[in-house]
Amino acid sequence: MRRVVLALDQGTTSSRALVFDEAGNVLASAQRELTQHYPQPGWVEHDALENWWTQCASAV
């Protein structure tokens, strides 16, 4: 069985997933963009469910 590590990153503009092997080499990567919401100047908000679903989509 091959051992790998799945790393998830939640950024401001996207969700990302990387898969590494035991030597630290990247085997796969994916990214999904997020919708930015600006309720007032200088503020940015994200939908928590969109964060969750984009993380799930990038990990598959």
PDBQT receptor file of N, H, CA, C and O in Angstrom, charges set to zero:
ATOM      1  N   MET A   1       0.840  -1.178   0.000  1.00  0.00    +0.000 N 
ATOM      2  CA  MET A   1       0.000   0.000   0.000  1.00  0.00    +0.000 C 
ATOM      3  C   MET A   1       0.888   1.244   0.000  1.00  0.00    +0.000 C 
ATOM      4  O   MET A   1       1.845   1.336   0.769  1.00  0.00    +0.000 OA
ATOM      5  N   ARG A   2       0.566   2.178  -0.852  1.00  0.00    +0.000 N 
ATOM      6  H   ARG A   2      -0.212   2.103  -1.476  1.00  0.00    +0.000 HD
ATOM      7  CA  ARG A   2       1.326   3.434  -0.937  1.00  0.00    +0.000 C 
ATOM      8  C   ARG A   2       0.775   4.428   0.077  1.00  0.00    +0.000 C 
ATOM      9  O   ARG A   2      -0.435   4.647   0.140  1.00  0.00    +0.000 OA
ATOM     10  N   ARG A   3       1.654   5.026   0.866  1.00  0.00    +0.000 N 
ATOM     11  H   ARG A   3       2.636   4.848   0.815  1.00  0.00    +0.000 HD
ATOM     12  CA  ARG A   3       1.245   6.001   1.865  1.00  0.00    +0.000 C 
ATOM     13  C   ARG A   3       1.401   7.401   1.294  1.00  0.00    +0.000 C 
ATOM     14  O   ARG A   3       2.434   7.739   0.716  1.00  0.00    +0.000 OA
ATOM     15  N   VAL A   4       0.354   8.214   1.465  1.00  0.00    +0.000 N 
ATOM     16  H   VAL A   4      -0.485   7.939   1.934  1.00  0.00    +0.000 HD
ATOM     17  CA  VAL A   4       0.366   9.587   0.979  1.00  0.00    +0.000 C 
ATOM     18  C   VAL A   4      -0.225  10.499   2.051  1.00  0.00    +0.000 C 
ATOM     19  O   VAL A   4      -0.877  10.044   2.991  1.00  0.00    +0.000 OA
ATOM     20  N   VAL A   5       0.019  11.788   1.884  1.00  0.00    +0.000 N 
ATOM     21  H   VAL A   5       0.548  12.158   1.121  1.00  0.00    +0.000 HD
ATOM     22  CA  VAL A   5      -0.544  12.805   2.774  1.00  0.00    +0.000 C 
ATOM     23  C   VAL A   5      -1.372  13.761   1.937  1.00  0.00    +0.000 C 
ATOM     24  O   VAL A   5      -0.919  14.245   0.900  1.00  0.00    +0.000 OA
ATOM     25  N   LEU A   6      -2.590  14.029   2.391  1.00  0.00    +0.000 N 
ATOM     26  H   LEU A   6      -2.958  13.636   3.234  1.00  0.00    +0.000 HD
ATOM     27  CA  LEU A   6      -3.458  15.015   1.755  1.00  0.00    +0.000 C 
ATOM     28  C   LEU A   6      -3.400  16.286   2.590  1.00  0.00    +0.000 C 
ATOM     29  O   LEU A   6      -3.723  16.267   3.777  1.00  0.00    +0.000 OA
ATOM     30  N   ALA A   7      -2.988  17.392   1.971  1.00  0.00    +0.000 N 
ATOM     31  H   ALA A   7      -2.725  17.407   1.006  1.00  0.00    +0.000 HD
ATOM     32  CA  ALA A   7      -2.925  18.689   2.648  1.00  0.00    +0.000 C 
ATOM     33  C   ALA A   7      -3.983  19.600   2.048  1.00  0.00    +0.000 C 
ATOM     34  O   ALA A   7      -4.076  19.741   0.829  1.00  0.00    +0.000 OA
ATOM     35  N   LEU A   8      -4.786  20.223   2.920  1.00  0.00    +0.000 N 
ATOM     36  H   LEU A   8      -4.711  20.109   3.910  1.00  0.00    +0.000 HD
ATOM     37  CA  LEU A   8      -5.818  21.154   2.484  1.00  0.00    +0.000 C 
ATOM     38  C   LEU A   8      -5.442  22.559   2.909  1.00  0.00    +0.000 C 
ATOM     39  O   LEU A   8      -4.959  22.769   4.022  1.00  0.00    +0.000 OA
ATOM     40  N   ASP A   9      -5.664  23.526   2.019  1.00  0.00    +0.000 N 
ATOM     41  H   ASP A   9      -6.056  23.355   1.116  1.00  0.00    +0.000 HD
ATOM     42  CA  ASP A   9      -5.364  24.930   2.317  1.00  0.00    +0.000 C 
ATOM     43  C   ASP A   9      -6.599  25.758   2.011  1.00  0.00    +0.000 C 
ATOM     44  O   ASP A   9      -7.139  25.696   0.907  1.00  0.00    +0.000 OA
ATOM     45  N   GLN A  10      -7.044  26.534   2.994  1.00  0.00    +0.000 N 
ATOM     46  H   GLN A  10      -6.605  26.584   3.891  1.00  0.00    +0.000 HD
ATOM     47  CA  GLN A  10      -8.164  27.441   2.776  1.00  0.00    +0.000 C 
ATOM     48  C   GLN A  10      -7.610  28.848   2.668  1.00  0.00    +0.000 C 
ATOM     49  O   GLN A  10      -7.174  29.429   3.661  1.00  0.00    +0.000 OA
ATOM     50  N   GLY A  11      -7.628  29.393   1.463  1.00  0.00    +0.000 N 
ATOM     51  H   GLY A  11      -7.983  28.921   0.656  1.00  0.00    +0.000 HD
ATOM     52  CA  GLY A  11      -7.140  30.740   1.234  1.00  0.00    +0.000 C 
ATOM     53  C   GLY A  11      -8.279  31.730   1.123  1.00  0.00    +0.000 C 
ATOM     54  O   GLY A  11      -9.446  31.372   1.289  1.00  0.00    +0.000 OA
ATOM     55  N   THR A  12      -7.943  32.955   0.847  1.00  0.00    +0.000 N 
ATOM     56  H   THR A  12      -6.995  33.246   0.713  1.00  0.00    +0.000 HD
ATOM     57  CA  THR A  12      -8.939  34.008   0.707  1.00  0.00    +0.000 C 
ATOM     58  C   THR A  12      -9.685  33.903  -0.615  1.00  0.00    +0.000 C 
ATOM     59  O   THR A  12     -10.869  34.232  -0.691  1.00  0.00    +0.000 OA
ATOM     60  N   THR A  13      -9.000  33.447  -1.653  1.00  0.00    +0.000 N 
ATOM     61  H   THR A  13      -8.039  33.179  -1.592  1.00  0.00    +0.000 HD
ATOM     62  CA  THR A  13      -9.624  33.402  -2.977  1.00  0.00    +0.000 C 
ATOM     63  C   THR A  13      -9.915  31.991  -3.473  1.00  0.00    +0.000 C 
ATOM     64  O   THR A  13     -10.628  31.824  -4.463  1.00  0.00    +0.000 OA
ATOM     65  N   SER A  14      -9.369  30.960  -2.795  1.00  0.00    +0.000 N 
ATOM     66  H   SER A  14      -8.791  31.096  -1.991  1.00  0.00    +0.000 HD
ATOM     67  CA  SER A  14      -9.617  29.594  -3.260  1.00  0.00    +0.000 C 
ATOM     68  C   SER A  14      -9.328  28.568  -2.171  1.00  0.00    +0.000 C 
ATOM     69  O   SER A  14      -8.680  28.850  -1.164  1.00  0.00    +0.000 OA
ATOM     70  N   SER A  15      -9.841  27.361  -2.420  1.00  0.00    +0.000 N 
ATOM     71  H   SER A  15     -10.368  27.132  -3.238  1.00  0.00    +0.000 HD
ATOM     72  CA  SER A  15      -9.531  26.183  -1.611  1.00  0.00    +0.000 C 
ATOM     73  C   SER A  15      -8.583  25.323  -2.433  1.00  0.00    +0.000 C 
ATOM     74  O   SER A  15      -8.758  25.186  -3.643  1.00  0.00    +0.000 OA
ATOM     75  N   ARG A  16      -7.574  24.741  -1.779  1.00  0.00    +0.000 N 
ATOM     76  H   ARG A  16      -7.432  24.852  -0.795  1.00  0.00    +0.000 HD
ATOM     77  CA  ARG A  16      -6.582  23.946  -2.490  1.00  0.00    +0.000 C 
ATOM     78  C   ARG A  16      -6.348  22.614  -1.788  1.00  0.00    +0.000 C 
ATOM     79  O   ARG A  16      -6.506  22.498  -0.573  1.00  0.00    +0.000 OA
ATOM     80  N   ALA A  17      -5.973  21.624  -2.566  1.00  0.00    +0.000 N 
ATOM     81  H   ALA A  17      -5.844  21.717  -3.553  1.00  0.00    +0.000 HD
ATOM     82  CA  ALA A  17      -5.601  20.318  -2.035  1.00  0.00    +0.000 C 
ATOM     83  C   ALA A  17      -4.326  19.866  -2.731  1.00  0.00    +0.000 C 
ATOM     84  O   ALA A  17      -4.174  20.033  -3.941  1.00  0.00    +0.000 OA
ATOM     85  N   LEU A  18      -3.415  19.294  -1.959  1.00  0.00    +0.000 N 
ATOM     86  H   LEU A  18      -3.538  19.158  -0.976  1.00  0.00    +0.000 HD
ATOM     87  CA  LEU A  18      -2.178  18.722  -2.488  1.00  0.00    +0.000 C 
ATOM     88  C   LEU A  18      -2.011  17.323  -1.910  1.00  0.00    +0.000 C 
ATOM     89  O   LEU A  18      -2.327  17.085  -0.745  1.00  0.00    +0.000 OA
ATOM     90  N   VAL A  19      -1.521  16.409  -2.718  1.00  0.00    +0.000 N 
ATOM     91  H   VAL A  19      -1.265  16.603  -3.665  1.00  0.00    +0.000 HD
ATOM     92  CA  VAL A  19      -1.211  15.058  -2.258  1.00  0.00    +0.000 C 
ATOM     93  C   VAL A  19       0.287  14.865  -2.387  1.00  0.00    +0.000 C 
ATOM     94  O   VAL A  19       0.859  15.070  -3.458  1.00  0.00    +0.000 OA
ATOM     95  N   PHE A  20       0.930  14.463  -1.273  1.00  0.00    +0.000 N 
ATOM     96  H   PHE A  20       0.465  14.297  -0.403  1.00  0.00    +0.000 HD
ATOM     97  CA  PHE A  20       2.375  14.252  -1.219  1.00  0.00    +0.000 C 
ATOM     98  C   PHE A  20       2.679  12.779  -0.967  1.00  0.00    +0.000 C 
ATOM     99  O   PHE A  20       1.924  12.088  -0.283  1.00  0.00    +0.000 OA
ATOM    100  N   ASP A  21       3.796  12.304  -1.527  1.00  0.00    +0.000 N 
ATOM    101  H   ASP A  21       4.409  12.865  -2.083  1.00  0.00    +0.000 HD
ATOM    102  CA  ASP A  21       4.272  10.973  -1.184  1.00  0.00    +0.000 C 
ATOM    103  C   ASP A  21       5.182  11.066   0.036  1.00  0.00    +0.000 C 
ATOM    104  O   ASP A  21       5.385  12.153   0.577  1.00  0.00    +0.000 OA
ATOM    105  N   GLU A  22       5.726   9.942   0.467  1.00  0.00    +0.000 N 
ATOM    106  H   GLU A  22       5.561   9.059   0.028  1.00  0.00    +0.000 HD
ATOM    107  CA  GLU A  22       6.555   9.909   1.678  1.00  0.00    +0.000 C 
ATOM    108  C   GLU A  22       7.842  10.717   1.540  1.00  0.00    +0.000 C 
ATOM    109  O   GLU A  22       8.421  11.124   2.548  1.00  0.00    +0.000 OA
ATOM    110  N   ALA A  23       8.296  10.956   0.317  1.00  0.00    +0.000 N 
ATOM    111  H   ALA A  23       7.825  10.626  -0.501  1.00  0.00    +0.000 HD
ATOM    112  CA  ALA A  23       9.513  11.732   0.081  1.00  0.00    +0.000 C 
ATOM    113  C   ALA A  23       9.221  13.226  -0.023  1.00  0.00    +0.000 C 
ATOM    114  O   ALA A  23      10.143  14.030  -0.164  1.00  0.00    +0.000 OA
ATOM    115  N   GLY A  24       7.938  13.605   0.047  1.00  0.00    +0.000 N 
ATOM    116  H   GLY A  24       7.189  12.952   0.162  1.00  0.00    +0.000 HD
ATOM    117  CA  GLY A  24       7.582  15.017  -0.040  1.00  0.00    +0.000 C 
ATOM    118  C   GLY A  24       7.314  15.511  -1.450  1.00  0.00    +0.000 C 
ATOM    119  O   GLY A  24       7.152  16.712  -1.669  1.00  0.00    +0.000 OA
ATOM    120  N   ASN A  25       7.266  14.598  -2.402  1.00  0.00    +0.000 N 
ATOM    121  H   ASN A  25       7.397  13.623  -2.224  1.00  0.00    +0.000 HD
ATOM    122  CA  ASN A  25       6.963  14.974  -3.783  1.00  0.00    +0.000 C 
ATOM    123  C   ASN A  25       5.461  15.180  -3.962  1.00  0.00    +0.000 C 
ATOM    124  O   ASN A  25       4.658  14.418  -3.422  1.00  0.00    +0.000 OA
ATOM    125  N   VAL A  26       5.083  16.205  -4.716  1.00  0.00    +0.000 N 
ATOM    126  H   VAL A  26       5.735  16.824  -5.155  1.00  0.00    +0.000 HD
ATOM    127  CA  VAL A  26       3.671  16.452  -5.002  1.00  0.00    +0.000 C 
ATOM    128  C   VAL A  26       3.206  15.472  -6.071  1.00  0.00    +0.000 C 
ATOM    129  O   VAL A  26       3.751  15.438  -7.174  1.00  0.00    +0.000 OA
ATOM    130  N   LEU A  27       2.198  14.677  -5.736  1.00  0.00    +0.000 N 
ATOM    131  H   LEU A  27       1.755  14.704  -4.840  1.00  0.00    +0.000 HD
ATOM    132  CA  LEU A  27       1.645  13.702  -6.669  1.00  0.00    +0.000 C 
ATOM    133  C   LEU A  27       0.432  14.248  -7.409  1.00  0.00    +0.000 C 
ATOM    134  O   LEU A  27       0.171  13.875  -8.553  1.00  0.00    +0.000 OA
ATOM    135  N   ALA A  28      -0.306  15.136  -6.748  1.00  0.00    +0.000 N 
ATOM    136  H   ALA A  28      -0.094  15.440  -5.819  1.00  0.00    +0.000 HD
ATOM    137  CA  ALA A  28      -1.512  15.701  -7.366  1.00  0.00    +0.000 C 
ATOM    138  C   ALA A  28      -1.852  17.006  -6.666  1.00  0.00    +0.000 C 
ATOM    139  O   ALA A  28      -1.482  17.230  -5.513  1.00  0.00    +0.000 OA
ATOM    140  N   SER A  29      -2.564  17.861  -7.388  1.00  0.00    +0.000 N 
ATOM    141  H   SER A  29      -2.864  17.679  -8.324  1.00  0.00    +0.000 HD
ATOM    142  CA  SER A  29      -3.035  19.111  -6.788  1.00  0.00    +0.000 C 
ATOM    143  C   SER A  29      -4.326  19.542  -7.477  1.00  0.00    +0.000 C 
ATOM    144  O   SER A  29      -4.578  19.193  -8.631  1.00  0.00    +0.000 OA
ATOM    145  N   ALA A  30      -5.133  20.302  -6.751  1.00  0.00    +0.000 N 
ATOM    146  H   ALA A  30      -4.928  20.585  -5.814  1.00  0.00    +0.000 HD
ATOM    147  CA  ALA A  30      -6.385  20.829  -7.297  1.00  0.00    +0.000 C 
ATOM    148  C   ALA A  30      -6.714  22.118  -6.573  1.00  0.00    +0.000 C 
ATOM    149  O   ALA A  30      -6.274  22.346  -5.447  1.00  0.00    +0.000 OA
ATOM    150  N   GLN A  31      -7.496  22.959  -7.237  1.00  0.00    +0.000 N 
ATOM    151  H   GLN A  31      -7.853  22.774  -8.152  1.00  0.00    +0.000 HD
ATOM    152  CA  GLN A  31      -7.862  24.254  -6.669  1.00  0.00    +0.000 C 
ATOM    153  C   GLN A  31      -9.262  24.617  -7.137  1.00  0.00    +0.000 C 
ATOM    154  O   GLN A  31      -9.616  24.376  -8.292  1.00  0.00    +0.000 OA
ATOM    155  N   ARG A  32     -10.064  25.198  -6.242  1.00  0.00    +0.000 N 
ATOM    156  H   ARG A  32      -9.776  25.393  -5.304  1.00  0.00    +0.000 HD
ATOM    157  CA  ARG A  32     -11.402  25.676  -6.577  1.00  0.00    +0.000 C 
ATOM    158  C   ARG A  32     -11.531  27.109  -6.074  1.00  0.00    +0.000 C 
ATOM    159  O   ARG A  32     -11.209  27.398  -4.921  1.00  0.00    +0.000 OA
ATOM    160  N   GLU A  33     -11.997  27.996  -6.930  1.00  0.00    +0.000 N 
ATOM    161  H   GLU A  33     -12.259  27.762  -7.867  1.00  0.00    +0.000 HD
ATOM    162  CA  GLU A  33     -12.152  29.407  -6.552  1.00  0.00    +0.000 C 
ATOM    163  C   GLU A  33     -13.342  29.603  -5.619  1.00  0.00    +0.000 C 
ATOM    164  O   GLU A  33     -14.301  28.832  -5.628  1.00  0.00    +0.000 OA
ATOM    165  N   LEU A  34     -13.249  30.668  -4.807  1.00  0.00    +0.000 N 
ATOM    166  H   LEU A  34     -12.470  31.295  -4.799  1.00  0.00    +0.000 HD
ATOM    167  CA  LEU A  34     -14.318  31.043  -3.884  1.00  0.00    +0.000 C 
ATOM    168  C   LEU A  34     -14.967  32.346  -4.331  1.00  0.00    +0.000 C 
ATOM    169  O   LEU A  34     -14.328  33.196  -4.950  1.00  0.00    +0.000 OA
ATOM    170  N   THR A  35     -16.234  32.485  -4.009  1.00  0.00    +0.000 N 
ATOM    171  H   THR A  35     -16.753  31.794  -3.506  1.00  0.00    +0.000 HD
ATOM    172  CA  THR A  35     -16.945  33.736  -4.257  1.00  0.00    +0.000 C 
ATOM    173  C   THR A  35     -16.599  34.724  -3.150  1.00  0.00    +0.000 C 
ATOM    174  O   THR A  35     -16.642  34.385  -1.968  1.00  0.00    +0.000 OA
ATOM    175  N   GLN A  36     -16.260  35.933  -3.538  1.00  0.00    +0.000 N 
ATOM    176  H   GLN A  36     -16.226  36.209  -4.498  1.00  0.00    +0.000 HD
ATOM    177  CA  GLN A  36     -15.962  36.993  -2.572  1.00  0.00    +0.000 C 
ATOM    178  C   GLN A  36     -17.218  37.837  -2.376  1.00  0.00    +0.000 C 
ATOM    179  O   GLN A  36     -17.859  38.221  -3.354  1.00  0.00    +0.000 OA
ATOM    180  N   HIS A  37     -17.575  38.127  -1.139  1.00  0.00    +0.000 N 
ATOM    181  H   HIS A  37     -17.054  37.815  -0.344  1.00  0.00    +0.000 HD
ATOM    182  CA  HIS A  37     -18.716  38.990  -0.822  1.00  0.00    +0.000 C 
ATOM    183  C   HIS A  37     -18.172  40.225  -0.110  1.00  0.00    +0.000 C 
ATOM    184  O   HIS A  37     -17.407  40.107   0.847  1.00  0.00    +0.000 OA
ATOM    185  N   TYR A  38     -18.565  41.404  -0.577  1.00  0.00    +0.000 N 
ATOM    186  H   TYR A  38     -19.186  41.500  -1.355  1.00  0.00    +0.000 HD
ATOM    187  CA  TYR A  38     -18.088  42.668  -0.001  1.00  0.00    +0.000 C 
ATOM    188  C   TYR A  38     -19.274  43.440   0.587  1.00  0.00    +0.000 C 
ATOM    189  O   TYR A  38     -19.894  44.242  -0.111  1.00  0.00    +0.000 OA
ATOM    190  N   PRO A  39     -19.597  43.201   1.878  1.00  0.00    +0.000 N 
ATOM    191  CA  PRO A  39     -20.759  43.856   2.483  1.00  0.00    +0.000 C 
ATOM    192  C   PRO A  39     -20.580  45.360   2.686  1.00  0.00    +0.000 C 
ATOM    193  O   PRO A  39     -21.559  46.103   2.746  1.00  0.00    +0.000 OA
ATOM    194  N   GLN A  40     -19.338  45.802   2.791  1.00  0.00    +0.000 N 
ATOM    195  H   GLN A  40     -18.542  45.199   2.743  1.00  0.00    +0.000 HD
ATOM    196  CA  GLN A  40     -19.046  47.241   2.889  1.00  0.00    +0.000 C 
ATOM    197  C   GLN A  40     -17.576  47.439   2.551  1.00  0.00    +0.000 C 
ATOM    198  O   GLN A  40     -16.811  46.475   2.571  1.00  0.00    +0.000 OA
ATOM    199  N   PRO A  41     -17.165  48.653   2.243  1.00  0.00    +0.000 N 
ATOM    200  CA  PRO A  41     -15.769  48.896   1.862  1.00  0.00    +0.000 C 
ATOM    201  C   PRO A  41     -14.778  48.388   2.924  1.00  0.00    +0.000 C 
ATOM    202  O   PRO A  41     -14.938  48.634   4.119  1.00  0.00    +0.000 OA
ATOM    203  N   GLY A  42     -13.763  47.681   2.449  1.00  0.00    +0.000 N 
ATOM    204  H   GLY A  42     -13.633  47.481   1.478  1.00  0.00    +0.000 HD
ATOM    205  CA  GLY A  42     -12.725  47.165   3.342  1.00  0.00    +0.000 C 
ATOM    206  C   GLY A  42     -13.058  45.828   3.986  1.00  0.00    +0.000 C 
ATOM    207  O   GLY A  42     -12.221  45.269   4.695  1.00  0.00    +0.000 OA
ATOM    208  N   TRP A  43     -14.242  45.307   3.761  1.00  0.00    +0.000 N 
ATOM    209  H   TRP A  43     -14.921  45.761   3.185  1.00  0.00    +0.000 HD
ATOM    210  CA  TRP A  43     -14.645  44.015   4.319  1.00  0.00    +0.000 C 
ATOM    211  C   TRP A  43     -14.759  42.984   3.206  1.00  0.00    +0.000 C 
ATOM    212  O   TRP A  43     -15.116  43.311   2.074  1.00  0.00    +0.000 OA
ATOM    213  N   VAL A  44     -14.455  41.746   3.539  1.00  0.00    +0.000 N 
ATOM    214  H   VAL A  44     -14.165  41.481   4.458  1.00  0.00    +0.000 HD
ATOM    215  CA  VAL A  44     -14.716  40.631   2.630  1.00  0.00    +0.000 C 
ATOM    216  C   VAL A  44     -15.242  39.478   3.474  1.00  0.00    +0.000 C 
ATOM    217  O   VAL A  44     -14.745  39.218   4.569  1.00  0.00    +0.000 OA
ATOM    218  N   GLU A  45     -16.247  38.795   2.955  1.00  0.00    +0.000 N 
ATOM    219  H   GLU A  45     -16.652  39.006   2.065  1.00  0.00    +0.000 HD
ATOM    220  CA  GLU A  45     -16.843  37.651   3.644  1.00  0.00    +0.000 C 
ATOM    221  C   GLU A  45     -16.900  36.471   2.680  1.00  0.00    +0.000 C 
ATOM    222  O   GLU A  45     -16.910  36.634   1.460  1.00  0.00    +0.000 OA
ATOM    223  N   HIS A  46     -16.936  35.261   3.280  1.00  0.00    +0.000 N 
ATOM    224  H   HIS A  46     -16.927  35.129   4.271  1.00  0.00    +0.000 HD
ATOM    225  CA  HIS A  46     -17.081  34.035   2.510  1.00  0.00    +0.000 C 
ATOM    226  C   HIS A  46     -18.196  33.204   3.122  1.00  0.00    +0.000 C 
ATOM    227  O   HIS A  46     -18.454  33.273   4.324  1.00  0.00    +0.000 OA
ATOM    228  N   ASP A  47     -18.838  32.435   2.296  1.00  0.00    +0.000 N 
ATOM    229  H   ASP A  47     -18.628  32.379   1.320  1.00  0.00    +0.000 HD
ATOM    230  CA  ASP A  47     -19.882  31.524   2.741  1.00  0.00    +0.000 C 
ATOM    231  C   ASP A  47     -19.206  30.263   3.280  1.00  0.00    +0.000 C 
ATOM    232  O   ASP A  47     -18.453  29.613   2.556  1.00  0.00    +0.000 OA
ATOM    233  N   ALA A  48     -19.463  29.911   4.533  1.00  0.00    +0.000 N 
ATOM    234  H   ALA A  48     -20.076  30.439   5.121  1.00  0.00    +0.000 HD
ATOM    235  CA  ALA A  48     -18.818  28.752   5.158  1.00  0.00    +0.000 C 
ATOM    236  C   ALA A  48     -19.141  27.450   4.422  1.00  0.00    +0.000 C 
ATOM    237  O   ALA A  48     -18.281  26.579   4.298  1.00  0.00    +0.000 OA
ATOM    238  N   LEU A  49     -20.370  27.317   3.936  1.00  0.00    +0.000 N 
ATOM    239  H   LEU A  49     -21.069  28.026   4.036  1.00  0.00    +0.000 HD
ATOM    240  CA  LEU A  49     -20.712  26.101   3.182  1.00  0.00    +0.000 C 
ATOM    241  C   LEU A  49     -19.973  26.037   1.852  1.00  0.00    +0.000 C 
ATOM    242  O   LEU A  49     -19.590  24.955   1.407  1.00  0.00    +0.000 OA
ATOM    243  N   GLU A  50     -19.771  27.184   1.218  1.00  0.00    +0.000 N 
ATOM    244  H   GLU A  50     -20.083  28.063   1.580  1.00  0.00    +0.000 HD
ATOM    245  CA  GLU A  50     -18.986  27.188  -0.016  1.00  0.00    +0.000 C 
ATOM    246  C   GLU A  50     -17.537  26.787   0.280  1.00  0.00    +0.000 C 
ATOM    247  O   GLU A  50     -16.927  26.057  -0.501  1.00  0.00    +0.000 OA
ATOM    248  N   ASN A  51     -16.988  27.256   1.399  1.00  0.00    +0.000 N 
ATOM    249  H   ASN A  51     -17.484  27.848   2.034  1.00  0.00    +0.000 HD
ATOM    250  CA  ASN A  51     -15.644  26.832   1.810  1.00  0.00    +0.000 C 
ATOM    251  C   ASN A  51     -15.592  25.313   1.934  1.00  0.00    +0.000 C 
ATOM    252  O   ASN A  51     -14.680  24.669   1.416  1.00  0.00    +0.000 OA
ATOM    253  N   TRP A  52     -16.574  24.752   2.621  1.00  0.00    +0.000 N 
ATOM    254  H   TRP A  52     -17.315  25.275   3.042  1.00  0.00    +0.000 HD
ATOM    255  CA  TRP A  52     -16.620  23.300   2.838  1.00  0.00    +0.000 C 
ATOM    256  C   TRP A  52     -16.705  22.553   1.508  1.00  0.00    +0.000 C 
ATOM    257  O   TRP A  52     -15.932  21.626   1.265  1.00  0.00    +0.000 OA
ATOM    258  N   TRP A  53     -17.647  22.956   0.645  1.00  0.00    +0.000 N 
ATOM    259  H   TRP A  53     -18.275  23.709   0.843  1.00  0.00    +0.000 HD
ATOM    260  CA  TRP A  53     -17.846  22.230  -0.604  1.00  0.00    +0.000 C 
ATOM    261  C   TRP A  53     -16.671  22.380  -1.555  1.00  0.00    +0.000 C 
ATOM    262  O   TRP A  53     -16.347  21.434  -2.274  1.00  0.00    +0.000 OA
ATOM    263  N   THR A  54     -16.025  23.535  -1.583  1.00  0.00    +0.000 N 
ATOM    264  H   THR A  54     -16.288  24.303  -1.000  1.00  0.00    +0.000 HD
ATOM    265  CA  THR A  54     -14.856  23.681  -2.453  1.00  0.00    +0.000 C 
ATOM    266  C   THR A  54     -13.678  22.867  -1.915  1.00  0.00    +0.000 C 
ATOM    267  O   THR A  54     -12.874  22.362  -2.699  1.00  0.00    +0.000 OA
ATOM    268  N   GLN A  55     -13.565  22.732  -0.587  1.00  0.00    +0.000 N 
ATOM    269  H   GLN A  55     -14.218  23.143   0.049  1.00  0.00    +0.000 HD
ATOM    270  CA  GLN A  55     -12.532  21.857  -0.023  1.00  0.00    +0.000 C 
ATOM    271  C   GLN A  55     -12.805  20.413  -0.417  1.00  0.00    +0.000 C 
ATOM    272  O   GLN A  55     -11.894  19.703  -0.842  1.00  0.00    +0.000 OA
ATOM    273  N   CYS A  56     -14.048  19.977  -0.281  1.00  0.00    +0.000 N 
ATOM    274  H   CYS A  56     -14.788  20.555   0.063  1.00  0.00    +0.000 HD
ATOM    275  CA  CYS A  56     -14.405  18.608  -0.672  1.00  0.00    +0.000 C 
ATOM    276  C   CYS A  56     -14.128  18.375  -2.156  1.00  0.00    +0.000 C 
ATOM    277  O   CYS A  56     -13.583  17.337  -2.532  1.00  0.00    +0.000 OA
ATOM    278  N   ALA A  57     -14.501  19.334  -2.991  1.00  0.00    +0.000 N 
ATOM    279  H   ALA A  57     -14.944  20.177  -2.685  1.00  0.00    +0.000 HD
ATOM    280  CA  ALA A  57     -14.302  19.187  -4.445  1.00  0.00    +0.000 C 
ATOM    281  C   ALA A  57     -12.828  19.141  -4.800  1.00  0.00    +0.000 C 
ATOM    282  O   ALA A  57     -12.435  18.388  -5.691  1.00  0.00    +0.000 OA
ATOM    283  N   SER A  58     -12.004  19.930  -4.121  1.00  0.00    +0.000 N 
ATOM    284  H   SER A  58     -12.323  20.542  -3.398  1.00  0.00    +0.000 HD
ATOM    285  CA  SER A  58     -10.579  19.931  -4.440  1.00  0.00    +0.000 C 
ATOM    286  C   SER A  58      -9.881  18.654  -3.944  1.00  0.00    +0.000 C 
ATOM    287  O   SER A  58      -8.843  18.266  -4.480  1.00  0.00    +0.000 OA
ATOM    288  N   ALA A  59     -10.443  18.013  -2.936  1.00  0.00    +0.000 N 
ATOM    289  H   ALA A  59     -11.286  18.328  -2.501  1.00  0.00    +0.000 HD
ATOM    290  CA  ALA A  59      -9.831  16.806  -2.372  1.00  0.00    +0.000 C 
ATOM    291  C   ALA A  59     -10.161  15.548  -3.164  1.00  0.00    +0.000 C 
ATOM    292  O   ALA A  59      -9.475  14.535  -3.026  1.00  0.00    +0.000 OA
ATOM    293  N   VAL A  60     -11.184  15.596  -3.979  1.00  0.00    +0.000 N 
ATOM    294  H   VAL A  60     -11.742  16.419  -4.091  1.00  0.00    +0.000 HD
ATOM    295  CA  VAL A  60     -11.633  14.384  -4.695  1.00  0.00    +0.000 C 
ATOM    296  C   VAL A  60     -10.764  14.111  -5.904  1.00  0.00    +0.000 C 
ATOM    297  O   VAL A  60     -10.993  13.138  -6.622  1.00  0.00    +0.000 OA
TER     298      VAL A  60
